[in-house]
Amino acid sequence: MQSDATESLSLLKLRDWYEANKKIVNYGIPAVILVGLVIWFVLYLQTAKEVRAGEALTNVSMTHGPSSGAQQTDAAKADAAKAFLNVAAEYPNSSVAARALLLAAGNLFDAGNYDEAKAQFQRFVREHRDSPFISQALLGVASSFDAQGQTTDAIAAYKDLIDHHPGDPVLPQAKFALARLYAAQEKPELAKNLYEDVEHTDAYGSLGSESGMRVEELIIKYPSLAPKPVTPPSTLVSPSTPTGSQPIPTVSLSTNTAPPPKLEKK
C-alpha cells in the first residue's frame, strides 16, 4: 500500500510539473529534435562533400600522375597543376582542397614555374595555417625564392622555417639549403655548423652523407675550420718517495774509513 501511494504521489508531481512547463515541453522538445536533425544533415553533407572531393583528387592524381615510372614533361606537370587547382576551387574549405593546392604548387615548381609556384605555396600558408602540411608549404616558399635567385628572401624564409618549426621532418632539407647559401656568401662557419647538424640528424640518409662531404670541402677550402687537435696534459714524474714505501738505505762510499787494526805476533 505504501508503495502504491508513493507512485501516485510521484505521478501527481510529474503532472504538476508538466502543467507548469507545458509550453516548454510542447515547443522545446520539437525544437531540440529539429536542431539535432539540422546538425546531422550538415554533417552528412560535409561528409558527402569530403567523399566527392577525395574521389575528384584521386581521379586527377591517376590521370595526371606519371605512368610506369615515366618522367613527366614540364607541360604535363603544368596541366596537372591546373587540374589540382580546379579541385581546390570546386571543394573549398576542405582538407582535400588543401592537399590539392599543395600538389598544384609542387607541380608548378617541378615545371620550372617558380613564381606561380611561390604564389600557390603562399596561398596555402594563408588559407591553411593549421594544416599539418604547413611546413612543406613554407619550404616551398623558401625554395621558390632560392630557385629565382632571390637569396636574401630565401635565407629569411629558410631561417623562419627552422626557427619556428623545430623537429619538423623537412628541417634537414631547409638547413642543407641554407648552408649552401651561406657557403656561397663566403660564410663558412655558419655553413659548416648547419651541414654538421644535417649530418648528425640524417646520419643514414643521402642528405646526411652529402652534408659530410660538404663539410670536408669547406675544411679543405678554409683550413682554419679544421678541428683543433686535443693535447693531452703532460704528466711529471715526482722525485718524491712513493707513498707507503720504505726509504732506501744509503751506503757511504767515503774513503776516510779507518783501516782494521793489525794483530800483533807473539
Secondary structure, DSSP 8 states (H G I E B T S, - for coil): -HHHHHHHHHHHHHHHHHHHTHHHHHHHHHHHHHHHHHHHHHHHHHHHHHHHHHHHHHHHHHHHS-STT----HHHHHHHHHHHHHHHHHSTTSHHHHHHHHHHHHHHHHTT-HHHHHHHHHHHHHH-TT-TTHHHHHHHHHHHHHHTT-HHHHHHHHHHHHHHSTT-TTHHHHHHHHHHHHHHTT-HHHHHHHHHHHHHHTTTSHHHHHHHHHHHHHHHH-GGGS-------------S--TT----------S-----------
